[in-house]
Amino acid sequence: MPDLRLLLSTCVVGVAAAAAGCGDDPAAGPDGGGHDPVDARVVDATPVDAMPTCADGVQDGDESDVDCGGATCDACAIGDACAAAADCASSACAGGVCEAHPRNCSDVLAADAAAPDGLYTIDPDGDLGDDPVEVYCRMTDAGGGWQLVSYVPSSGLFGGPVALFGAATCTTFTACAGHILPSQVTTGTELLIADTDVNYLVVGSFSATADSALRYASLEKALSTGSSCTLGDVCNDTTIDPDLRIVSHSAYPLDYTGPLVQWWRFGGWYVGAGPLAGDNTGNLFKINYNQENRLSQRDGADTLSAMLSSLDEILLVRVPPTP
């Protein structure tokens, strides 16, 4: 390709060049040598093939490695250089290098403390066989590192008796019944229930045994949409997760005396505490329970609960970071 800068040094561009007959007469031109002076304001003399691209075989522009990363190019492969998690196809940047897919949203946040809310690819069981999956990670509430599981409108899932957990992988805030994987069931796993305002609470200290409520979330136990307490549903129970507790919550009154009492039926989850644990006046929260959502406040451990909100509710899970 001719050197664009050389051409511009010998010829005026555009109409001015045509008028001056550039190159026609060696004696012509204002400088007497057949050359018209070039106005540097008219042309960018950078050759077209020198502009940064994502296929030029060099690291340029805002690329974090050769032809990858940054705002324009594709994400980089494992082992390539990175400046942030978004530079990596695996969503994992540690020590300036793209690593294997993170196991969970907590790993994403541990690798990049500034990781924003959004879609990430995780591999919950590592190399054990399950394929990586794209999930929505929420990094702004209760310390961050939360994976979206299910989204329940105020009228219940899809307006009918549908179980809180299902086969879907929920990545948007529309009616959706999702799940976690069995590999995400641990004693350190926590669930967060948030409404679409600013209210939330975090539930933790699950037993993670075969009977634990987390087994509903992993689809290892079937959650019925019926009302019976004699056909395998959990009713008025303090044994499947005996240490269950509210780990944290947003700024509203929530004082109670343990133990927490669980119901799993009507397609949803209800948790209460005495007095009147099985009544709305003893309720702490419910999600998709008989097609109803509720967050309750309680001013004192021995007082009764009162409605805080009955808005759409979001269920998220946080798995401890990989050691």
Legacy VTK file of the C-alpha trace (Angstrom):
# vtk DataFile Version 3.0
C-alpha trace
ASCII
DATASET POLYDATA
POINTS 323 float
0.000 0.000 0.000
1.453 3.469 -0.863
2.594 5.570 2.061
-0.282 7.980 2.654
2.001 10.486 4.331
4.275 10.606 1.250
1.343 11.197 -1.052
0.098 14.006 1.153
3.516 15.653 1.173
3.431 16.003 -2.621
-0.179 16.791 -3.360
-2.977 18.934 -1.969
-6.153 16.950 -1.359
-9.597 17.536 -2.829
-10.646 20.502 -4.870
-7.522 22.511 -4.100
-5.355 19.801 -5.661
-7.457 19.661 -8.809
-7.397 23.406 -9.215
-3.652 23.546 -8.816
-3.051 20.703 -11.266
-1.016 18.850 -8.696
1.594 16.667 -10.329
0.899 18.020 -13.877
3.660 20.579 -14.086
6.948 20.286 -12.152
7.260 24.038 -12.208
3.729 24.709 -11.033
2.542 25.251 -7.545
2.981 27.999 -4.970
6.335 26.708 -3.833
7.724 26.633 -7.352
8.573 22.968 -7.131
5.318 21.458 -8.263
4.134 20.962 -4.693
1.231 22.566 -2.936
1.621 22.996 0.840
-0.608 20.585 2.771
-3.052 21.942 5.309
-2.612 19.550 8.252
-6.110 20.432 9.434
-7.703 18.758 6.400
-6.453 15.160 6.600
-5.593 12.647 9.331
-2.400 11.183 7.966
-2.589 7.934 9.955
-2.664 5.014 7.473
-5.936 3.108 7.607
-4.142 -0.181 8.206
-2.485 1.280 11.349
-5.764 1.856 13.203
-6.320 -0.549 16.147
-8.498 -3.540 15.299
-9.429 -6.812 17.003
-7.658 -8.841 14.308
-4.313 -7.136 13.726
-2.197 -9.538 15.771
-0.990 -6.909 18.247
-2.230 -5.569 21.572
-3.473 -2.048 20.962
-6.370 0.236 21.751
-7.918 -0.753 25.082
-7.249 -4.482 24.603
-5.993 -6.296 27.701
-4.196 -8.881 25.535
-3.644 -9.414 21.829
-6.944 -8.827 20.014
-9.128 -9.482 23.074
-10.514 -7.735 26.140
-11.505 -4.115 26.499
-14.761 -2.551 25.403
-14.656 -3.570 21.725
-12.995 -6.961 21.247
-14.177 -10.394 22.319
-13.400 -11.527 25.852
-10.046 -13.221 26.436
-9.335 -16.920 26.975
-7.952 -18.540 30.121
-4.297 -17.566 30.541
-4.591 -14.251 28.685
-3.959 -10.913 30.378
-6.865 -8.974 31.847
-7.614 -5.797 33.768
-11.111 -6.723 34.990
-13.472 -9.696 35.049
-15.273 -8.375 31.962
-12.079 -8.896 29.933
-12.337 -12.682 30.414
-14.714 -15.167 28.783
-14.628 -16.981 32.124
-15.572 -13.802 34.067
-12.557 -14.477 36.321
-9.562 -12.110 36.386
-7.005 -12.699 39.153
-3.539 -11.193 39.315
-4.000 -9.768 35.833
-4.630 -13.187 34.248
-7.884 -14.811 33.071
-8.627 -17.906 35.144
-11.116 -20.770 34.869
-14.813 -20.056 35.300
-15.702 -18.991 38.850
-17.736 -21.482 40.867
-20.284 -18.907 42.019
-21.084 -15.204 42.243
-19.026 -14.968 45.441
-15.949 -16.013 43.438
-16.715 -13.352 40.825
-16.806 -10.698 43.553
-13.671 -12.044 45.246
-11.771 -11.736 41.958
-13.089 -8.238 41.218
-14.447 -6.191 44.119
-15.889 -3.707 41.604
-17.791 -6.361 39.608
-21.226 -4.889 38.755
-24.647 -6.522 38.814
-25.189 -8.540 35.654
-24.749 -11.808 33.778
-21.746 -14.021 34.473
-20.739 -17.535 33.475
-20.066 -19.822 36.421
-19.174 -23.507 36.790
-20.569 -24.567 40.199
-18.983 -28.029 40.291
-15.679 -27.141 38.612
-14.378 -30.060 36.568
-16.884 -32.613 37.886
-19.050 -32.738 34.797
-21.787 -30.078 34.857
-21.441 -27.527 32.059
-20.817 -23.867 32.883
-24.026 -21.838 33.090
-24.854 -18.159 32.686
-26.445 -16.649 35.790
-27.421 -13.211 37.052
-25.237 -12.009 39.932
-26.394 -9.237 42.246
-23.426 -7.494 43.838
-25.085 -4.579 45.634
-27.200 -6.054 48.465
-26.043 -7.523 51.780
-22.378 -7.791 50.831
-22.977 -8.950 47.244
-22.151 -12.273 45.600
-25.820 -13.281 45.177
-27.126 -15.481 42.352
-30.694 -15.003 41.143
-32.772 -18.154 41.727
-36.458 -17.240 41.315
-38.568 -14.143 40.748
-42.093 -14.135 42.182
-44.664 -11.453 41.249
-46.985 -10.283 44.002
-49.764 -12.491 42.607
-47.600 -15.605 42.798
-45.686 -17.370 40.057
-47.584 -17.107 36.779
-50.748 -16.310 38.730
-51.372 -19.915 39.753
-50.227 -22.725 42.041
-46.672 -23.179 40.753
-43.733 -24.300 42.905
-41.145 -21.707 43.890
-38.351 -23.804 42.352
-38.229 -25.190 38.813
-35.987 -26.201 35.936
-35.373 -22.692 34.607
-32.166 -20.691 34.912
-33.472 -17.232 35.770
-31.450 -14.341 34.354
-34.022 -11.527 34.224
-36.455 -10.019 36.715
-39.600 -11.537 35.275
-41.730 -14.397 36.641
-39.394 -17.353 36.834
-38.977 -20.524 38.917
-35.293 -21.454 39.012
-33.032 -23.646 41.131
-29.551 -24.188 42.488
-27.329 -27.210 41.872
-26.702 -29.914 44.497
-23.054 -28.841 44.569
-24.225 -25.449 45.898
-25.858 -26.990 48.980
-23.463 -26.401 51.892
-23.751 -25.366 55.524
-22.530 -21.916 54.515
-25.098 -21.365 51.775
-27.513 -18.484 52.423
-30.780 -17.383 50.817
-31.858 -13.766 50.401
-35.453 -12.657 49.985
-35.832 -9.108 48.668
-38.825 -7.107 47.563
-38.684 -4.688 44.652
-38.368 -1.716 46.983
-35.399 -1.641 49.378
-36.329 -4.359 51.850
-34.552 -7.696 52.214
-33.536 -10.347 54.715
-30.865 -13.054 54.632
-31.568 -16.554 55.944
-28.675 -18.815 56.913
-27.337 -21.681 59.040
-29.074 -24.351 56.970
-28.167 -27.883 58.018
-27.448 -28.946 54.396
-28.494 -32.496 55.311
-30.679 -34.634 53.077
-33.716 -33.139 54.871
-32.604 -29.496 54.709
-34.861 -26.941 53.056
-32.003 -26.242 50.618
-32.886 -29.569 48.983
-36.066 -27.940 47.674
-33.961 -25.252 46.019
-31.728 -27.907 44.392
-34.800 -29.892 43.222
-33.645 -32.925 45.229
-36.886 -32.655 47.206
-40.178 -31.978 45.461
-42.130 -28.984 46.722
-45.846 -29.605 46.350
-48.469 -26.999 45.565
-50.990 -28.730 47.853
-52.180 -27.718 51.284
-51.852 -31.006 53.156
-49.439 -31.458 56.053
-49.660 -35.243 55.873
-48.294 -36.003 52.392
-44.653 -35.108 52.806
-45.043 -31.361 53.105
-43.103 -29.598 55.844
-45.377 -27.944 58.395
-44.584 -26.237 61.689
-41.055 -27.675 61.535
-37.936 -26.787 63.534
-35.954 -29.982 62.862
-34.840 -29.991 59.215
-32.729 -26.848 59.809
-32.579 -26.574 63.613
-30.152 -23.623 63.640
-31.930 -21.621 60.956
-31.782 -17.875 61.612
-32.118 -14.440 60.048
-28.483 -13.498 59.409
-29.102 -9.875 58.421
-31.771 -7.596 57.019
-32.247 -4.090 55.700
-33.125 -1.210 57.970
-36.496 -2.226 59.377
-37.455 -3.638 62.814
-37.117 -7.428 62.946
-36.771 -8.797 66.458
-37.802 -12.357 67.272
-37.175 -15.276 69.597
-35.973 -18.538 68.032
-36.310 -21.155 66.859
-37.543 -20.295 63.391
-40.478 -22.408 62.256
-40.777 -23.482 58.602
-43.640 -24.432 56.298
-42.982 -25.757 52.778
-46.258 -26.292 50.902
-48.680 -24.298 48.703
-45.735 -24.111 46.278
-43.800 -21.786 48.576
-41.954 -21.056 51.797
-43.270 -19.572 55.050
-41.128 -18.821 58.117
-42.443 -17.641 61.456
-41.409 -17.335 65.097
-43.323 -17.334 68.334
-45.652 -16.037 69.480
-48.212 -17.357 66.980
-45.520 -18.629 64.587
-48.086 -20.152 62.236
-50.177 -17.028 61.849
-49.531 -13.794 59.956
-49.054 -12.158 63.338
-46.104 -14.516 63.890
-44.836 -14.510 60.309
-41.384 -13.178 59.420
-41.676 -13.753 55.675
-43.394 -15.802 53.006
-42.568 -16.194 49.326
-44.977 -17.728 46.809
-46.770 -19.321 49.769
-50.346 -19.908 48.640
-49.542 -17.432 45.814
-48.683 -14.737 48.334
-45.551 -12.757 49.211
-44.972 -11.037 52.519
-42.158 -9.398 54.447
-43.025 -8.656 58.067
-41.591 -6.349 60.669
-41.523 -6.979 64.403
-40.664 -4.302 66.950
-39.890 -6.691 69.810
-39.140 -10.370 70.337
-42.449 -10.957 72.122
-44.624 -8.637 70.067
-46.627 -9.567 66.997
-45.550 -9.131 63.379
-47.006 -6.507 61.069
-47.025 -6.239 57.290
-43.956 -4.530 55.834
-44.538 -5.255 52.138
-46.345 -7.614 49.774
-44.532 -6.630 46.573
-42.834 -8.799 43.970
-40.109 -10.838 45.670
-36.720 -12.017 44.483
-35.022 -15.131 45.842
-31.246 -15.287 45.565
-28.553 -17.662 46.838
-25.029 -16.961 48.054
-22.541 -19.819 48.151
-19.285 -19.365 50.131
-16.262 -18.418 47.994
-14.129 -21.298 46.753
-11.188 -21.788 49.158
LINES 1 324
323 0 1 2 3 4 5 6 7 8 9 10 11 12 13 14 15 16 17 18 19 20 21 22 23 24 25 26 27 28 29 30 31 32 33 34 35 36 37 38 39 40 41 42 43 44 45 46 47 48 49 50 51 52 53 54 55 56 57 58 59 60 61 62 63 64 65 66 67 68 69 70 71 72 73 74 75 76 77 78 79 80 81 82 83 84 85 86 87 88 89 90 91 92 93 94 95 96 97 98 99 100 101 102 103 104 105 106 107 108 109 110 111 112 113 114 115 116 117 118 119 120 121 122 123 124 125 126 127 128 129 130 131 132 133 134 135 136 137 138 139 140 141 142 143 144 145 146 147 148 149 150 151 152 153 154 155 156 157 158 159 160 161 162 163 164 165 166 167 168 169 170 171 172 173 174 175 176 177 178 179 180 181 182 183 184 185 186 187 188 189 190 191 192 193 194 195 196 197 198 199 200 201 202 203 204 205 206 207 208 209 210 211 212 213 214 215 216 217 218 219 220 221 222 223 224 225 226 227 228 229 230 231 232 233 234 235 236 237 238 239 240 241 242 243 244 245 246 247 248 249 250 251 252 253 254 255 256 257 258 259 260 261 262 263 264 265 266 267 268 269 270 271 272 273 274 275 276 277 278 279 280 281 282 283 284 285 286 287 288 289 290 291 292 293 294 295 296 297 298 299 300 301 302 303 304 305 306 307 308 309 310 311 312 313 314 315 316 317 318 319 320 321 322
